[in-house]
């Protein structure tokens, strides 16, 4: 089985080299046979997917067959590992995750090469660029990080087991989503770089790549949020984002990808920011590679990172080569990227996109600097200085608030120039609603002058509500106009409005979801926690809840042993639930894992004020024999996960093709449809 998998990877490498070289020859030669040569290069690229898929299937089969003669299976699986997690073995280690990366890249390339007739020359350039990236990863798999390396000596009876942190249902989904986002950023880069090299005329390459970019951005978004939820539900520290270097590695390409999705509209509509967009799409791809380098080089310490590895040098060189190659062609062809128009007014949609981009890039630079600062300080002062959450929050929180403000104002601005009277008129009632929320929060006890975190929470709530009301007003305003023209009710008119411009209104739904996420995050300022040793019948009071330890017990399973506490939860005199916080000890890996229990509840009568009661069994005090229980009250956290669902729905909505506008007879004195209702 090891030899079969190794041979498949070698065949994939040969096919990638042929697709790359033959594709280049077909593009530079002007001979009758060049078209045929290009077709063979395309077909070789298609065949890469079959070869890499075969290798991945072989590795998964080896996990299910408990083939511990393969070193990778020995180190990342064991006989009693449940079936679903044996699929996760594929991406649980260094070599397997690189194979999974190559598989997804081959799948993306497979789809791209099947759609080559859309614009054959542009797709040929993109195919060659993808083949170049595939060569790098297949070289790693064949010569530096071989997933089918054979164990030396006598075959082991059992393996070391899967990392306990990965033995959680979400981890069967989170890495594939994150990788789909990471790897998928290669596709818009390939089209953009191809358009730069061939001096592509017009903006058609943007229309071709828009859906690719949105889909991969959505996968990356889902991957990041699933990672946050995994940290919340498994690590047991009561939070979901700790500015860990590997968390940061996924956030950086997301920030630049978000900036690209916004500013690319300026290039489509106005022929502006061509240079900016070219560098944004390259930066997104390059930062995805940098994130992979951070994870695999061992250059940083993280609960998410792999061990020290020599492949970090491979990634370092590949990052340098890709940057130098892109910069070379940019310098050579930058005259082709001259903007067709200039910014005419600061009160315009163009300016809102520009400010939005600057803020996103400021956030990205802050994250990049903070992530690399320990290494920079070690090189400069021979002393590693680590920065923590306070450093990031000083920039990230104000930037996030300004981004929310721009998200609220942006939809109300017209292209080129906006009338201030129009802006005031459209902005009035959403602003009043946001101010009302701020006043209510202060009435109910939020004192922003006492604590900066309360001030940030107040501003986040007001701006989040401002975004939500702005989005609602855009739908209602446009829906009313459609209703007057068609006679439909308001709900049907809003659906009709969305169908006429799915990209615009799908984007508004995404903004709505982002506002919900920010409102969920603002609850951090009001978190509470307590820790206590709790024997039979002991109580722990937290907020309006009382936790009573009924008992604690233990059990044994083939894969792990576990112990847990039985905690009754009371609100006043009424028992509302029973929680079973757990601690496991995995036999194969000899590692522990904490499984907190989370109960969404309401601290008051308002259904919007939902709170997570988060209870952790931290183990037993060896001196007293009593279990240690830590409980957290985390207000508004469920809003974050609900906001993600809204973001996904909005992105999918924006991918739906526009429906043709319904023709109706408009009365002579009818009011014109407002800007944006059908553009």
C-alpha positions in Angstrom: 0.0 0.0 0.0 2.9 2.4 0.8 4.4 1.8 -2.6 1.1 2.3 -4.4 0.6 5.7 -2.7 4.1 6.8 -3.3 3.9 5.9 -7.0 0.6 7.9 -7.4 2.4 11.0 -5.9 5.3 10.6 -8.2 3.0 10.3 -11.2 1.2 13.5 -10.0 4.5 15.3 -9.9 5.4 14.2 -13.4 2.0 15.4 -14.7 2.4 18.7 -12.9 5.8 19.3 -14.4 4.5 18.4 -17.9 1.4 20.6 -17.5 3.6 23.5 -16.4 6.3 23.3 -19.1 4.1 22.3 -21.9 1.6 25.0 -21.0 4.4 27.6 -21.1 5.7 26.4 -24.4 2.1 26.5 -25.9 1.7 30.1 -24.7 5.0 31.5 -26.0 5.2 29.6 -29.3 3.3 30.9 -32.3 3.2 27.6 -34.3 0.3 25.5 -35.6 1.0 22.8 -33.0 0.9 25.1 -30.0 -2.9 24.7 -29.5 -2.5 20.9 -29.5 0.4 21.1 -27.0 -1.7 23.4 -24.8 -4.5 20.9 -24.8 -2.2 18.1 -23.7 -1.0 20.4 -20.9 -4.6 21.0 -19.8 -5.4 17.3 -19.8 -2.3 16.5 -17.8 -3.5 19.1 -15.3 -6.9 17.4 -15.1 -5.1 14.0 -14.6 -3.2 15.4 -11.6 -6.5 15.4 -9.6 -7.0 11.6 -10.3 -3.4 10.8 -9.1 -3.5 12.9 -5.9 -7.0 11.7 -5.1 -5.8 8.1 -5.5 -2.9 8.7 -3.1 -5.3 10.4 -0.5 -7.7 7.4 -0.7 -4.8 5.0 -0.2 -3.7 6.9 3.0 -7.2 6.9 4.4 -7.6 3.2 3.7 -4.3 2.6 5.5 -5.8 4.4 8.5 -9.0 2.2 8.4 -6.9 -1.0 8.0 -4.6 0.0 10.9 -1.6 -0.3 8.7 1.0 0.7 11.2 3.8 -0.2 8.8 3.3 3.3 7.4 5.0 5.8 9.8 2.3 8.4 9.4 -0.5 6.0 10.3 1.5 4.8 13.4 2.0 8.4 14.7 -1.6 9.6 14.0 -4.0 6.7 14.5 -4.7 3.7 16.7 -7.0 0.7 16.5 -9.7 2.0 18.9 -9.9 5.4 17.1 -13.6 5.9 16.0 -14.2 5.7 12.3 -15.0 9.4 11.6 -11.8 10.5 13.2 -9.9 8.1 10.9 -10.9 10.4 8.1 -9.4 13.2 10.1 -6.1 11.3 10.2 -5.6 12.6 6.6 -5.0 16.2 7.8 -4.0 15.6 11.4 -0.2 15.6 10.8 2.4 17.4 8.7 2.6 15.0 5.8 -1.1 14.2 5.6 -2.1 17.8 5.7 0.2 18.7 2.8 -1.4 15.8 0.9 -4.8 17.2 1.7 -3.7 20.6 0.6 -2.4 19.1 -2.7 -5.7 17.2 -3.1 -7.8 20.4 -2.7 -5.6 22.4 -5.1 -5.8 19.6 -7.6 -9.6 19.6 -7.2 -9.8 23.4 -7.8 -7.5 23.0 -10.8 -9.6 20.2 -12.1 -12.7 22.4 -12.1 -10.9 25.4 -13.6 -9.4 23.3 -16.4 -12.8 21.8 -17.3 -14.2 25.4 -17.7 -11.4 26.4 -20.0 -13.6 27.4 -22.9 -14.9 30.5 -21.0 -11.7 32.4 -22.0 -9.2 29.9 -23.4 -6.1 32.0 -23.2 -6.7 33.4 -19.8 -7.6 30.0 -18.4 -4.4 28.6 -20.0 -2.3 31.1 -18.1 -4.1 30.4 -14.9 -3.7 26.7 -15.5 0.1 27.1 -15.9 0.3 29.2 -12.7 -1.7 26.6 -10.7 0.6 23.8 -12.1 3.6 25.8 -10.8 2.1 25.9 -7.3 1.2 22.2 -7.6 4.8 21.3 -8.4 6.0 22.9 -5.2 3.6 20.9 -3.0 4.2 17.7 -4.9 8.0 18.1 -4.5 7.4 18.4 -0.8 5.3 15.3 -0.7 7.8 13.3 -2.7 11.1 14.4 -1.2 10.6 16.3 2.1 7.4 15.2 3.9 6.5 11.8 2.5 3.2 10.5 3.9 4.0 6.9 2.9 7.3 6.6 4.6 7.7 3.0 6.1 8.4 2.2 9.7 11.8 0.6 10.4 12.0 -2.6 12.3 9.1 -4.8 13.5 5.6 -3.7 12.8 3.9 -2.0 15.8 0.8 -3.6 17.3 -0.9 -0.3 17.8 -0.4 3.4 17.0 0.2 6.5 19.0 -3.3 7.8 18.4 -4.8 11.0 17.0 -4.1 14.2 18.9 -6.9 14.4 21.6 -7.6 18.0 20.6 -8.7 16.7 17.1 -11.0 14.1 18.6 -14.0 16.4 18.5 -16.8 16.3 15.8 -16.1 19.8 14.6 -12.5 19.0 13.8 -13.7 16.7 11.1 -15.2 19.8 9.4 -13.0 22.8 10.5 -9.7 21.9 8.8 -11.3 21.1 5.4 -13.2 24.4 5.5 -10.0 26.3 6.4 -8.0 24.5 3.8 -10.7 25.1 1.2 -10.3 28.8 1.9 -6.5 28.8 2.1 -6.0 26.7 -1.1 -8.8 28.4 -2.9 -7.0 31.7 -2.8 -4.6 30.3 -5.4 -7.4 30.5 -8.0 -8.1 34.3 -8.0 -4.3 34.8 -7.8 -3.7 32.6 -10.8 -6.3 34.6 -12.9 -4.9 37.9 -11.7 -1.3 37.0 -12.3 -2.2 35.5 -15.7 -4.0 38.8 -16.6 -1.0 40.8 -15.5 1.5 38.6 -17.5 -0.6 38.7 -20.7 -1.6 42.4 -20.3 -5.2 41.4 -20.4 -7.5 44.0 -22.0 -10.6 45.0 -20.0 -12.0 43.7 -16.7 -13.4 40.4 -17.8 -10.9 38.5 -15.7 -12.5 40.1 -12.6 -16.0 38.9 -13.7 -14.6 35.4 -14.2 -12.9 35.2 -10.8 -15.5 37.0 -8.7 -17.4 33.9 -7.8 -14.2 31.9 -7.2 -13.1 34.6 -4.7 -16.4 34.8 -2.9 -16.6 31.0 -2.6 -13.1 30.7 -1.2 -13.6 33.7 1.1 -16.8 32.0 2.4 -14.9 28.8 3.1 -12.1 30.7 4.9 -14.7 32.6 7.0 -16.4 29.3 8.0 -13.0 27.8 8.8 -12.0 30.7 11.0 -15.3 30.6 12.9 -15.3 26.9 13.3 -11.8 27.2 14.7 -13.0 29.8 17.2 -15.9 27.6 18.2 -13.6 24.6 18.6 -11.4 26.6 20.9 -14.4 27.7 22.8 -15.9 24.2 23.1 -12.7 22.1 23.6 -9.8 24.0 25.1 -11.8 24.9 28.3 -10.5 28.4 28.9 -13.8 30.1 28.3 -12.9 32.1 25.3 -12.9 31.7 21.5 -10.1 33.9 20.2 -6.7 34.3 21.9 -4.7 36.0 19.2 -2.7 32.8 18.9 -0.1 33.0 16.0 -1.9 30.3 14.0 -5.3 32.0 14.5 -3.6 35.1 13.3 -2.2 33.2 10.3 -5.8 32.5 9.1 -7.0 36.0 9.9 -4.5 37.8 7.7 -5.5 36.5 4.3 -9.1 36.9 5.3 -8.5 40.6 5.9 -6.8 41.2 2.6 -9.4 39.0 0.8 -12.2 41.0 2.3 -10.5 44.2 1.2 -10.1 42.8 -2.4 -13.8 41.8 -2.6 -14.7 45.4 -1.7 -12.2 47.4 -3.8 -12.6 45.2 -6.9 -16.0 46.7 -7.4 -14.3 50.1 -8.0 -12.3 48.5 -10.8 -15.5 47.0 -12.3 -17.6 50.1 -12.0 -15.0 52.9 -12.5 -11.8 51.3 -13.7 -10.0 52.5 -10.6 -7.5 50.9 -8.1 -6.1 48.4 -10.6 -2.6 48.4 -9.1 -4.1 48.2 -5.6 -6.3 45.2 -6.5 -3.5 43.3 -8.2 -1.4 43.6 -5.0 -4.3 42.7 -2.8 -5.1 39.5 -4.6 -1.4 38.6 -4.5 -1.1 39.5 -0.8 -4.1 37.2 0.0 -2.4 34.2 -1.8 1.0 35.0 -0.3 -0.4 35.4 3.2 -2.2 32.0 2.9 1.2 30.5 2.1 2.8 32.4 4.9 0.2 31.0 7.3 1.1 27.5 6.1 4.8 28.3 6.7 4.0 29.5 10.2 2.2 26.4 11.0 4.7 24.0 9.6 8.1 25.5 10.1 8.2 25.3 13.9 9.3 29.0 13.9 6.5 29.8 16.4 4.9 28.0 19.3 1.2 27.3 19.2 -1.4 24.7 20.3 -2.3 24.5 16.6 1.2 24.3 15.1 3.1 21.3 13.9 6.5 20.4 15.3 9.9 21.8 14.1 10.4 20.8 10.5 12.9 21.3 7.7 10.1 22.0 5.3 10.0 25.5 6.7 13.0 26.2 4.5 11.2 25.0 1.4 8.3 27.3 2.2 10.7 30.2 2.9 12.3 29.8 -0.6 8.9 29.4 -2.3 7.6 32.6 -0.6 10.7 34.5 -1.8 10.4 33.1 -5.4 6.7 33.8 -5.7 7.2 37.4 -4.5 10.1 38.0 -6.8 8.3 36.6 -9.8 5.2 38.6 -9.2 7.2 41.8 -8.5 9.1 41.3 -11.8 6.0 41.1 -13.9 4.4 43.9 -12.1 7.3 46.3 -12.8 7.4 45.1 -16.4 3.6 45.6 -17.0 2.5 48.1 -14.4 1.7 50.7 -17.2 -1.1 48.4 -18.2 -2.7 49.0 -14.8 -3.3 52.7 -15.1 -6.6 53.8 -13.5 -9.2 55.3 -15.9 -10.8 57.7 -13.3 -9.8 59.5 -10.2 -11.6 60.0 -6.8 -13.9 62.9 -7.3 -15.4 63.3 -3.8 -14.8 62.2 -0.3 -18.5 61.7 0.1 -18.9 58.9 -2.4 -19.0 55.1 -2.5 -15.4 55.0 -4.0 -14.1 56.8 -0.9 -15.9 54.5 1.5 -14.3 51.5 -0.3 -10.9 53.2 -0.1 -11.2 53.9 3.7 -12.5 50.4 4.2 -9.5 49.0 2.5 -7.1 51.2 4.5 -8.6 50.0 7.8 -8.5 46.3 6.8 -4.9 46.7 5.8 -4.0 48.5 9.0 -5.6 45.6 10.9 -3.7 43.1 8.8 -0.3 44.8 9.3 -1.0 44.9 13.1 -1.7 41.2 13.2 1.4 40.5 11.0 3.7 42.6 13.1 2.4 41.2 16.4 2.7 37.6 15.1 6.3 38.1 13.9 7.5 40.4 16.7 8.8 37.6 19.0 11.0 36.3 16.2 12.1 39.8 15.2 13.0 40.7 18.8 14.9 37.5 19.1 17.0 38.3 16.0 17.6 41.9 17.0 18.0 41.7 20.8 18.7 38.0 21.2 15.6 37.9 23.5 12.1 36.7 22.5 9.5 39.2 23.5 5.9 38.0 23.1 3.0 40.3 22.6 -0.5 39.4 23.8 -4.1 40.3 23.4 -3.7 43.9 24.8 -1.4 44.8 21.9 -3.8 43.6 19.3 -6.8 45.0 20.9 -5.4 48.5 21.0 -5.6 48.6 17.2 -8.1 45.9 16.4 -11.0 47.2 18.5 -10.9 50.9 17.2 -10.4 49.6 13.6 -13.3 47.2 13.9 -15.5 50.1 15.2 -14.5 52.3 12.3 -15.1 49.5 9.9 -18.6 49.1 11.3 -19.2 52.8 10.8 -18.1 52.5 7.2 -20.3 49.5 6.7 -23.3 51.5 7.9 -22.5 54.6 5.8 -21.3 52.9 2.6 -24.7 51.6 1.3 -26.1 55.2 1.6 -23.4 56.7 -0.7 -23.7 57.0 -4.5 -20.9 56.5 -7.0 -18.8 59.6 -7.8 -20.6 62.0 -5.4 -23.3 61.9 -2.8 -25.6 64.8 -1.9 -25.3 65.6 1.8 -29.0 66.2 2.1 -29.6 62.7 0.7 -27.1 61.2 3.2 -28.7 63.0 6.1 -32.2 61.9 5.1 -31.3 58.2 4.7 -29.1 58.2 7.8 -31.5 59.8 10.2 -33.7 57.0 11.6 -30.9 54.4 11.7 -28.8 56.9 13.7 -31.7 57.6 16.1 -32.2 53.9 16.6 -28.5 53.4 17.4 -28.5 56.4 19.8 -31.6 54.9 21.5 -29.8 51.6 22.1 -26.8 53.4 23.6 -29.1 55.4 26.0 -30.9 52.2 27.0 -27.6 50.4 27.8 -26.5 53.3 30.0 -29.9 53.3 31.8 -29.5 49.6 32.5 -26.1 50.0 34.1 -23.4 50.3 31.4 -21.1 53.1 32.5 -18.7 53.8 29.6 -16.8 56.5 31.6 -15.8 53.9 34.3 -14.0 51.4 32.1 -12.7 51.5 28.5 -14.0 48.0 27.8 -17.5 49.3 28.6 -17.0 52.2 26.3 -16.0 49.9 23.5 -19.0 47.6 24.2 -21.3 50.6 24.1 -19.9 51.8 20.8 -19.9 48.3 19.3 -23.6 47.9 20.2 -24.6 51.3 18.8 -22.6 50.8 15.6 -23.8 47.2 15.2 -27.4 48.3 15.5 -26.6 51.2 13.1 -25.5 48.7 10.5 -28.5 46.4 11.0 -30.9 49.3 10.7 -29.2 50.7 7.6 -29.4 47.3 5.9 -33.1 47.0 6.9 -33.8 50.5 5.6 -32.1 49.7 2.2 -34.3 46.6 1.8 -37.5 48.4 2.9 -36.9 51.6 0.8 -36.2 49.6 -2.4 -39.0 47.2 -1.6 -41.5 50.0 -1.3 -40.6 51.4 -4.7 -41.0 48.0 -6.3 -44.3 47.5 -4.4 -45.7 50.8 -5.8 -44.7 49.8 -9.4 -45.9 46.2 -9.3 -48.7 46.1 -6.8 -46.9 43.3 -4.8 -46.9 43.3 -1.0 -43.7 44.5 0.7 -42.3 41.0 1.4 -42.6 39.9 -2.2 -41.2 43.2 -3.4 -38.1 42.8 -1.2 -37.5 39.3 -2.6 -38.0 40.8 -6.1 -35.5 43.5 -5.3 -32.9 40.9 -4.1 -33.4 38.9 -7.3 -32.6 41.9 -9.4 -29.3 42.5 -7.8 -28.2 39.5 -5.7 -24.7 40.6 -5.3 -25.6 44.0 -3.8 -28.3 42.7 -1.5 -26.5 39.5 -0.6 -23.6 41.8 0.5 -26.0 43.7 2.7 -27.0 40.4 4.3 -23.3 39.7 5.0 -23.0 43.1 6.6 -26.0 42.2 8.8 -24.3 39.0 9.9 -21.0 40.9 10.6 -22.9 43.3 12.8 -24.4 40.4 14.7 -20.9 38.9 15.3 -19.7 42.2 16.6 -22.6 42.5 19.0 -21.8 39.0 20.2 -18.1 39.9 20.8 -19.1 43.0 22.8 -20.4 40.7 25.5 -16.8 40.0 26.5 -16.7 43.1 28.5 -19.4 41.7 30.8 -17.9 38.2 31.3 -17.9 36.7 34.8 -16.1 33.6 36.1 -15.5 31.8 39.4 -13.5 28.7 40.4 -14.1 26.5 43.4 -13.4 23.0 44.8 -16.7 21.3 45.0 -17.5 18.2 47.0 -20.9 16.5 47.3 -23.6 19.2 47.8 -21.3 22.2 47.6 -22.6 25.3 45.9 -21.1 27.9 43.6 -23.0 31.2 42.9 -22.4 33.0 39.7 -24.7 35.8 38.5 -28.3 34.7 38.9 -27.3 31.0 38.9 -26.4 28.5 41.6 -24.4 25.4 40.7 -24.7 22.4 43.0 -22.4 19.5 42.8 -24.5 16.3 43.0 -21.7 13.9 42.5 -18.7 13.0 40.3 -17.8 9.8 38.7 -15.6 8.1 36.1 -15.8 5.6 33.3 -13.6 3.7 30.9 -13.8 3.4 27.1 -11.6 1.5 24.6 -10.2 4.8 23.3 -10.0 6.8 26.6 -10.8 6.9 30.2 -12.9 9.8 31.6 -14.2 11.4 34.7 -16.9 14.0 35.1 -18.9 16.0 37.6 -22.7 16.1 37.7 -23.7 19.7 38.3 -27.3 20.8 38.9 -28.0 24.4 37.8 -30.6 26.5 39.6 -32.0 29.9 38.8 -33.6 31.0 42.1 -35.4 28.0 43.4 -35.9 26.4 40.0 -33.6 23.8 38.5 -33.1 24.7 34.9 -30.6 22.0 33.7 -28.0 19.5 34.7 -24.5 19.8 33.2 -21.8 17.1 32.9 -18.4 18.7 32.5 -15.8 16.1 31.6 -12.1 15.4 31.5 -10.7 12.6 29.4 -7.4 10.7 29.2 -6.6 9.2 25.9 -4.8 5.8 26.2 -2.8 5.7 23.0 -1.4 9.2 23.1 -1.3 9.4 26.9 -2.7 12.9 26.7 -5.6 14.6 28.6 -8.5 16.6 27.2 -11.1 18.9 28.8 -14.7 18.9 27.6 -16.6 21.8 29.0 -20.4 21.9 29.0 -22.1 25.0 27.6 -25.7 25.9 28.3 -27.2 28.9 26.5 -29.7 30.6 28.8 -31.2 34.1 29.4 -30.1 36.3 32.3 -33.3 38.4 31.9 -36.6 38.4 30.2 -35.2 39.9 27.0 -34.6 37.1 24.5 -31.8 39.2 22.9 -29.7 39.0 26.1 -28.8 35.3 25.7 -25.8 34.1 27.7 -23.7 31.0 27.8 -23.3 29.2 31.1 -19.9 27.6 30.6 -18.7 25.0 33.1 -15.3 23.3 33.2 -14.2 20.2 35.2 -10.5 21.0 35.8 -9.6 17.8 37.6 -9.2 16.7 41.2 -7.1 18.4 43.9 -4.8 15.6 44.8 -4.5 16.8 48.4 -8.2 17.0 49.2 -9.6 14.6 46.6 -12.2 17.2 45.6 -13.0 18.1 42.0 -12.2 21.7 40.9 -15.0 23.4 39.0 -14.7 26.6 37.0 -17.8 28.4 35.7 -18.1 31.3 33.3 -21.0 33.5 32.3 -20.3 34.7 28.7 -23.1 37.1 27.6 -24.1 37.3 23.9 -21.7 34.6 22.6 -24.5 32.7 20.7 -24.9 35.9 18.6 -21.5 35.1 17.1 -22.4 31.7 15.8 -25.8 33.0 14.6 -24.0 35.8 12.8 -21.9 33.3 11.0 -25.0 31.5 9.6 -26.3 34.9 8.3 -22.9 35.6 6.7 -23.0 32.2 4.9 -26.6 32.9 3.8 -25.6 36.3 2.5 -22.6 35.0 0.6 -24.6 32.2 -1.0 -27.3 34.8 -1.9 -24.7 37.0 -3.6 -23.6 34.0 -5.7 -27.1 33.5 -7.2 -27.4 35.0 -10.8 -29.5 38.1 -11.1 -33.0 37.6 -12.4 -34.2 39.7 -15.3 -36.1 42.8 -14.2 -39.9 42.6 -14.6 -41.2 45.1 -17.0 -44.2 47.1 -15.8 -46.1 50.2 -16.9 -44.9 53.1 -14.7 -47.4 56.0 -14.1 -46.2 59.3 -15.4 -45.8 60.8 -12.0 -44.3 57.7 -10.3 -41.2 58.3 -8.3 -38.0 56.9 -9.8 -36.4 53.8 -8.3 -33.6 55.0 -5.9 -30.0 54.4 -6.8 -28.9 50.9 -6.1 -32.4 49.3 -6.1 -31.7 47.7 -9.4 -28.2 48.5 -10.4 
